[in-house]
Each structure stands twice: as C-alpha cells, then as structure tokens.
Amino acid sequence: MNLVITILTITITLSLVLAIVSFWLPQMNPDAEKLSPYECGFDPLGSARLPFSLRFFLVAILFLLFDLEIALLLPLPWGDQLHNPAGTFFWATAVLILLTLGLVYEWVQGGLEWAE
C-alpha cells in the first residue's frame, strides 16, 4: 500500500509541477510566416489529388509482404527448442520457398521493372 501511495504522490506532484511551469513559459506569438506551410517548390494552392504511380504501390506491397516474412521467421532460431524442431524447419522452408516463387513470378511478369 505504501508503494501505491508513493507512486500516486510522485505522479500528482510531477503533473502539478509541469502544469505550473507551463504557465511561466513565454507565450508563443506565431506570425504569418511561421503559420504558412513549407512549400518546397510545389504550388500550395493546387490540387492535393495528384495521380499516383501504380509501380510505387506495387513495390510498397512487395516490401510489406517480405517484411512480414522476415517478422514471421525471426523466432526461427528458437524453433529447435520445441518438441518437433524438424516440423518447424519444414514449415519455415515451405514458407520461404512459397515466397521465393512469388518473387520470381513478380520478376518474370515485370512487376519489378521501372521502365516499360
């Protein structure tokens, strides 16, 4: 019970100190220059709906697919501690072969080519 009271006291004290310090800080007076967006050479008043290349979307989907593959295979080194490590490595190999075949298919179909 003493630990709970200590944590609550520290939390409330820290919150009050931060609230009081925020009133002592100077007020920010932004001007029009600071409120305007950074343009970077683009027309800020133009249409925000610009055509998007489907190639970028396909590469992003492929990246997510193979990133997910790596995330699923990360616990593989601990698979030998299971009661059936051969089965674990068999299924991991099957997933790798399936995804490699998918990558080869994308490559053959030209999904990874930028120039047409």
N, C-alpha and C positions, 0 to 999 in steps of 0.2 A: 504494500500500500504506500510505503514511503517513496518508492521509486516512481509510482504513478504521480504522486503529488509533486515530486521534483521535476519530472518531465513537463507537467502542466504549467508549473511556475516558470520554467525556462521558456516555454513556448509563448506564454502570455506576455512575459517580460520582453522577450525579443520582438514580438509583434508590436507592442506599445512603443518601444524604442524606435523601431523603424518608422512607425506612423508619425511620431513626434519629429524625427529627423527630416522626414519628407516635407513637413511644413516649414522648416528652417531653410531648406534649399531655395535658391532663387527661382522665380517663376520664369518659365520659358516663353519668350515672345517671338514666335516664328514669323518671318516676313514672307512676302510673296515668292522670293527666290528659293527659300527653303521648302515651301509648300509645293512647288512645281515638281513634276516627275523628271527624273533623269532621262533625257531623250535619246542619247546615244546615236544620233544621226537619223532616227526614224521620225516620221510625222506623228506627233502625239494625238492629233485630231482625226487621224484616218481610221479606217475600219479595223477592228480588232479581229475580225474573222477573215484571216488570210488562208489561202489554200495550203494544205499540209501534205507533204510528200508521203506517199504510202510506204516508200522504202524505209524511211525513218521509223515508221510504226512497226514494220516487219522486223527490223533489226532490234528494236526495243523488246518485242515479244520474244524473239530468239534469245536475247540476253536474259530476260526473266526466266525463260524455260531452263537454260543451262545454269543460271544462278540457283534456281530451285533444285536442280540436280545435285549441285555441289552441297547445298544445305542438307539434302537428304542423305548424302554419302559421308558427311562429316563424322557421324558416330560410328562409322565402319571399323576403325581400329579397335573399338571396344567390343566388336562382334565376336571375337574369338573367346570371350569370357562367357558366352551363352552356352546352353546345353547342346546346341546344334550349330557350331560355327560354320560347318560346310554348307548348310542350308542358307545361312546369312550371306556368305560369299557368293553362292549360286545366284540368289535373287539380286544382289548388288551387281553382279556381272551381267545378268539379264537386263537390268535397267540401263546399264552403261551401253550394252550392245543396241538396245532399242533406241536410245537417244543418239547414238552414233549413226545408226541407219537413218534417223530423221534428219540429222545434219547433212549426211551425204545426199539425201533426197533433195533438201533445200539447195544444196550446192549444184546438183545436176539440173534442177529446174531453173536456176539462175536467180534465186531469191537473195543471194549474197552479192550479186553484181550491181555496181552503181551505174555504170554506163550501159546504155542499150544499143 
